[in-house]
Amino acid sequence: MKYKKIVIKIGTSTLANPDGSIKHDVLEGVASQISVLLNRNIKVTLVSSGAISAGISLLKLRSIPNSLSDLQAVAAIGQNELMRLYHEAFKKHGYMVGQVLLTQEDFNDRRRYLNIKYTIEALLSKKIVPIVNENDTVSTEEIKCGDNDRLSSLVSDLSVAGALIILTNVDGLYNEGGKVIRLVEGVNKDIKRLVSGKCSFFTKGGMMTKIEAAERVTKSGIDCYIANGAKKDILNSILSARGNYTYFKAQAKKSKAKKRWIAYSSKIKGSIIVDDGAKKALISLNKSLLASGIVRKEGVFKAGDVVSISDLSRKEFARGLINYSSKEIDRIKGMKTVDIEKILGYKDHDEVVHRDNLTIL
């Protein structure tokens, strides 16, 4: 067991029946397997889907509600049921669980992001299993993480896990011949071409979101596995290098934690288009972005937001924390640093994006 800390994500397709009711045998099986890992002093965080499907089952609904308020009410009922089942399952093995509900806003704000990290660390230190889910009862489209595959990758990086294990209803990533690919050393266009975006009635993602999660965590130096959660003793099989699953190998080199947060955890609020000279300065010379290199901006953002940085062909090559708002950028783009104070009446920063707050993609 080379990992000291693991994040496990279990999807609705694995956890729920077609009518939305939770598969008790699968849930209890996962809890039993995780308890074995806890007995070996491996710290485990569980990212679990299933709240909405559980709520639909309890209310005996025939379809997912159309209105946001009804959907959030269903999620509130289902999340309570889901946590009750996990509480009972882990209690049988002498362990407690703690609920952690998150939205994208929690990741966008650096202080809140770190607070999540400290909370999860505190739970793990007490051998309590953090059970993480998107906070569907308050989420709107603007603050959604998107899906629990993405959420699991964010939690993996945040908690500095050694591995992310994504449990789904298939054995892994299949090649064109229908066989499971055992090892992926880098997610590229050929890998992404193998999957479709189709998903079932209750799920938000599909295999593509799992591949994207694997891409994010491997770039953060974290191993990733996609495996069939219904298979008996699947976690032990993976950690003992046995069985049938897909292993995505972590990249050896990873950037600093703050720069990974800028690149992968927080959502971009706008875009900056720069000239060729600025692009070269950022990529090759490790320089900060100055107003003089900016051609135009897109979107509305405020100082402190994460923005995308693209070249003249509109290809994104970097992301960073912006020091000026979109309105201020409109006024100072293309100007020399010494002229910023004349134009705005003040100058808080020489740099539009400082190199310490910039990550090259």
ZAMARGU-4260 file (C-alpha; in steps of 0.2 Angstrom, whole numbers, plus 5000, padded with zeros to 4 digits):
<rodrens>
0) 5000/5000/5000 | 5010/5015/4994 | 4997/5028/4997 | 4994/5036/5013 | 4980/5046/5008
5) 4966/5042/4995 | 4951/5050/4988 | 4937/5038/4982 | 4923/5044/4971 | 4907/5033/4968
10) 4895/5038/4955 | 4876/5037/4954 | 4877/5024/4941 | 4886/5013/4953 | 4876/5017/4969
15) 4858/5019/4963 | 4845/5007/4955 | 4836/5013/4939 | 4822/5020/4950 | 4834/5030/4960
20) 4834/5019/4976 | 4851/5017/4984 | 4859/4999/4982 | 4862/4995/5000 | 4874/4981/4996
25) 4885/4992/4985 | 4885/5006/4998 | 4889/4994/5012 | 4902/4985/5002 | 4911/5001/4999
30) 4910/5006/5017 | 4917/4989/5022 | 4932/4991/5010 | 4936/5008/5016 | 4936/5002/5034
35) 4949/4990/5030 | 4960/5004/5023 | 4957/5014/5038 | 4962/4999/5049 | 4979/5000/5039
40) 4980/5019/5044 | 4976/5025/5026 | 4967/5041/5026 | 4951/5041/5015 | 4940/5054/5008
45) 4924/5049/5000 | 4916/5059/4986 | 4898/5052/4984 | 4884/5056/4971 | 4867/5049/4974
50) 4858/5063/4984 | 4846/5068/4970 | 4842/5050/4964 | 4839/5045/4983 | 4827/5060/4985
55) 4817/5055/4969 | 4816/5037/4975 | 4809/5043/4992 | 4797/5054/4985 | 4792/5041/4972
60) 4794/5054/4958 | 4794/5047/4940 | 4806/5061/4933 | 4818/5074/4938 | 4809/5090/4943
65) 4811/5104/4930 | 4811/5119/4942 | 4827/5123/4952 | 4818/5125/4969 | 4810/5108/4967
70) 4826/5100/4962 | 4835/5107/4977 | 4821/5101/4988 | 4823/5084/4982 | 4842/5085/4984
75) 4840/5091/5003 | 4829/5075/5006 | 4840/5064/4997 | 4856/5070/5005 | 4849/5067/5022
80) 4845/5049/5017 | 4862/5046/5009 | 4871/5052/5025 | 4860/5041/5036 | 4864/5026/5025
85) 4883/5030/5026 | 4882/5033/5045 | 4874/5016/5048 | 4886/5007/5036 | 4902/5014/5044
90) 4896/5013/5061 | 4896/4994/5059 | 4915/4995/5057 | 4917/5007/5071 | 4920/5023/5061
95) 4911/5039/5060 | 4907/5050/5044 | 4907/5069/5042 | 4897/5078/5029 | 4906/5091/5018
100) 4894/5100/5005 | 4903/5111/4993 | 4900/5123/4978 | 4912/5130/4965 | 4912/5147/4975
105) 4921/5138/4989 | 4935/5134/4977 | 4935/5151/4969 | 4939/5160/4985 | 4957/5156/4991
110) 4953/5158/5009 | 4938/5147/5008 | 4947/5134/4998 | 4961/5133/5012 | 4947/5132/5025
115) 4940/5116/5016 | 4957/5109/5016 | 4959/5112/5035 | 4942/5105/5039 | 4945/5089/5029
120) 4962/5087/5037 | 4954/5088/5054 | 4942/5075/5050 | 4955/5063/5043 | 4966/5066/5058
125) 4952/5059/5069 | 4949/5044/5058 | 4932/5051/5053 | 4928/5048/5034 | 4924/5065/5026
130) 4909/5062/5013 | 4909/5076/5000 | 4896/5080/4988 | 4891/5096/4978 | 4879/5106/4988
135) 4864/5104/4977 | 4852/5112/4989 | 4860/5129/4986 | 4869/5127/4969 | 4864/5137/4954
140) 4872/5136/4937 | 4884/5150/4941 | 4891/5141/4956 | 4891/5123/4952 | 4906/5113/4952
145) 4898/5104/4937 | 4899/5086/4942 | 4906/5075/4955 | 4920/5068/4944 | 4927/5086/4943
150) 4924/5089/4962 | 4933/5073/4966 | 4948/5079/4956 | 4948/5096/4966 | 4946/5087/4982
155) 4961/5076/4978 | 4972/5090/4974 | 4966/5100/4989 | 4969/5086/5001 | 4986/5081/4993
160) 4980/5064/4990 | 4992/5050/4983 | 4978/5043/4972 | 4960/5046/4966 | 4950/5031/4963
165) 4934/5033/4952 | 4921/5020/4955 | 4909/5018/4941 | 4898/5005/4932 | 4911/4999/4919
170) 4928/4991/4921 | 4938/5006/4915 | 4942/5015/4899 | 4939/5004/4884 | 4950/5004/4868
175) 4942/5003/4850 | 4942/4984/4851 | 4932/4984/4867 | 4946/4979/4879 | 4950/4989/4895
180) 4966/5000/4893 | 4976/4995/4908 | 4989/5010/4908 | 4987/5028/4902 | 5003/5038/4904
185) 4996/5054/4898 | 4978/5060/4893 | 4979/5066/4875 | 4967/5069/4860 | 4968/5050/4856
190) 4962/5045/4873 | 4948/5058/4873 | 4942/5052/4856 | 4938/5035/4864 | 4924/5042/4875
195) 4907/5050/4872 | 4898/5062/4883 | 4883/5051/4885 | 4876/5049/4902 | 4862/5040/4910
200) 4845/5047/4918 | 4852/5052/4935 | 4871/5056/4930 | 4878/5072/4925 | 4894/5066/4917
205) 4899/5051/4908 | 4916/5044/4904 | 4923/5060/4897 | 4921/5069/4914 | 4931/5055/4922
210) 4945/5057/4909 | 4945/5075/4912 | 4946/5072/4931 | 4961/5060/4928 | 4970/5073/4917
215) 4968/5086/4931 | 4975/5075/4945 | 4989/5067/4935 | 4995/5084/4931 | 4995/5088/4950
220) 5006/5072/4953 | 4991/5061/4959 | 4988/5043/4952 | 4971/5040/4946 | 4961/5024/4943
225) 4944/5021/4935 | 4936/5004/4940 | 4920/4995/4942 | 4913/4999/4959 | 4901/4984/4959
230) 4916/4972/4958 | 4919/4963/4975 | 4934/4969/4984 | 4938/4981/4970 | 4948/4994/4981
235) 4960/4980/4988 | 4962/4974/4970 | 4967/4991/4964 | 4979/4994/4978 | 4987/4977/4976
240) 4989/4979/4958 | 4977/4965/4953 | 4961/4965/4943 | 4954/4974/4928 | 4954/4993/4928
245) 4962/5008/4920 | 4977/5016/4929 | 4982/5034/4924 | 5000/5037/4929 | 5004/5053/4939
250) 5016/5065/4930 | 5032/5067/4939 | 5033/5086/4939 | 5020/5096/4947 | 5018/5115/4950
255) 5016/5123/4966 | 4999/5121/4976 | 4994/5139/4973 | 4997/5139/4954 | 4988/5122/4953
260) 4973/5131/4962 | 4974/5145/4949 | 4975/5132/4934 | 4962/5119/4939 | 4952/5123/4955
265) 4945/5141/4952 | 4934/5145/4937 | 4939/5159/4925 | 4929/5175/4925 | 4935/5182/4909
270) 4949/5182/4896 | 4964/5193/4892 | 4971/5193/4874 | 4990/5197/4873 | 5002/5201/4859
275) 5016/5189/4854 | 5029/5199/4864 | 5019/5197/4880 | 5017/5178/4876 | 5035/5176/4874
280) 5039/5185/4890 | 5027/5175/4900 | 5032/5158/4893 | 5050/5159/4890 | 5056/5173/4901
285) 5046/5170/4917 | 5040/5188/4917 | 5024/5196/4924 | 5010/5202/4912 | 5011/5221/4910
290) 4997/5232/4903 | 5007/5236/4887 | 5006/5218/4881 | 4987/5217/4882 | 4977/5219/4866
295) 4959/5217/4873 | 4949/5209/4886 | 4933/5199/4886 | 4920/5196/4900 | 4917/5205/4916
300) 4929/5203/4931 | 4935/5211/4946 | 4953/5213/4954 | 4958/5196/4962 | 4948/5185/4949
305) 4956/5171/4939 | 4957/5175/4921 | 4962/5166/4905 | 4976/5172/4895 | 4976/5169/4876
310) 4987/5173/4861 | 4982/5183/4846 | 4975/5166/4838 | 4963/5165/4854 | 4973/5150/4860
315) 4973/5149/4879 | 4991/5147/4886 | 4990/5153/4904 | 4979/5158/4918 | 4982/5171/4932
320) 4975/5181/4946 | 4971/5199/4939 | 4976/5214/4948 | 4964/5226/4939 | 4945/5225/4935
325) 4939/5223/4917 | 4934/5241/4916 | 4951/5246/4922 | 4959/5235/4909 | 4949/5243/4895
330) 4957/5259/4900 | 4975/5254/4902 | 4977/5240/4889 | 4992/5243/4878 | 4999/5257/4889
335) 5015/5258/4898 | 5016/5255/4917 | 5022/5273/4920 | 5006/5279/4912 | 4993/5269/4923
340) 4992/5282/4937 | 4989/5296/4924 | 4975/5286/4916 | 4966/5279/4932 | 4971/5292/4945
345) 4980/5278/4955 | 4991/5263/4952 | 4989/5249/4964 | 5001/5237/4955 | 5014/5238/4941
350) 5009/5221/4935 | 4992/5216/4928 | 4996/5198/4933 | 5011/5195/4944 | 5022/5180/4939
355) 5019/5173/4956 | 5001/5172/4953 | 5002/5166/4935 | 5002/5148/4929 | 5007/5142/4911
360) 4995/5128/4905
</rodrens>
